[in-house]
Amino acid sequence: MGKQNFQIDYYYHNTTNDFVELWLSEPKETSTQQDVTVTANKEPDQITKHDYVNNIWYFKLKPDEKLEATFTYSGVRKGTSSSPITEDEKNFFLRSTELIPVDEQVKKEAEAIVGDAQTDWDKAKRLYTFITEKFSYSTSFNKRGVGYFLDRKKGDCGEFGALFCSYCRSLGIPAKMLYGTWTLRRFSPHAWREIYIEGNGWMPVDPSMGRLKVKYHPFLNISTS
C-alpha cells in the first residue's frame, strides 16, 4: 500500500500574564508512521526520552509568547512489521499504573470474561466484545478511573481503553493507550489501544468506537478490530 504524506501544524499563544507550561509528544518511527520530523520556533526547555513511548518536549512560555510546531510524517494504513518485542518492553506494557490498574479483582473479572479461550487473540476478542456490549459511551461524568467506569458502566474513549488495557494486562497480554485526533476539519481528540500478539506485532483496537458502531450504525465499519 502506498504512503501518504501528512503535516500537522500546532500553534499556541500565551495570552495570560503569567508563565504557561505545556508539552508536545514527539512521534516515534513505526511500521505505519515513518520519516517523522518535528520542528518548533523555540528550543524546548527539556526533552524526556523513553525506549517504548514517545519522547516529550517541555516548553515554558512567557506572557505573550507564541509556540509554533510542525509535525511531518509518511503513513500507511496497515503495518508490515511483526518483530518480537523484548522482555523489558513486554514487562513495561504489563505493569500496573494509576490509569491502568492490574490487581487480583481485575484479573478475576478478566478470567471470567474470557472463559475457555486459549489464545491471546481469542481472549482479546472476548474482552472487546464484553466491553462494547456491557458499557455505554458517554462524556457526562466528573470522575475518571477504571473503578468509576466499572461502577457507572459508562464513559468516553479513555475509560473504555483503560479498562480494556487493564483486563489484557492482567492476562499477560501487553497493552498500551495511544492519544491523538481524528483527521477531521476540526480538533477531535481521541484515545485508542494497541495490544501485542505474538506473530502479528502491535495491533490497534478501539472498543469505544466499537460501542458507537453498535449503538448508532451496526453496518458502519468505524471500529478497528
Number of C-alpha atoms within 10 A of each C-alpha: 8 7 13 11 12 12 13 11 12 12 10 12 14 17 13 12 9 11 13 15 12 11 14 16 16 18 18 15 14 13 14 15 21 17 12 17 15 16 13 14 10 12 12 14 12 12 15 10 12 8 8 12 13 16 16 17 17 16 18 16 19 16 14 12 14 14 17 13 15 14 16 18 19 17 20 15 11 12 16 11 13 15 11 15 13 9 8 10 13 18 14 14 22 23 16 16 10 9 17 24 22 21 13 10 11 19 18 13 12 23 17 10 19 20 10 10 14 9 11 19 15 13 21 24 15 17 21 25 14 16 20 22 13 11 18 18 20 13 10 9 12 6 9 13 17 21 14 15 20 15 8 11 16 18 24 19 21 21 27 30 29 24 24 29 29 27 30 28 27 24 20 15 22 24 29 23 19 14 12 12 11 11 10 7 6 8 10 10 11 15 20 22 24 18 24 22 18 15 10 15 17 22 16 18 22 21 28 28 23 23 25 17 17 16 13 9 11 12 8 11 12 15 16 13 13
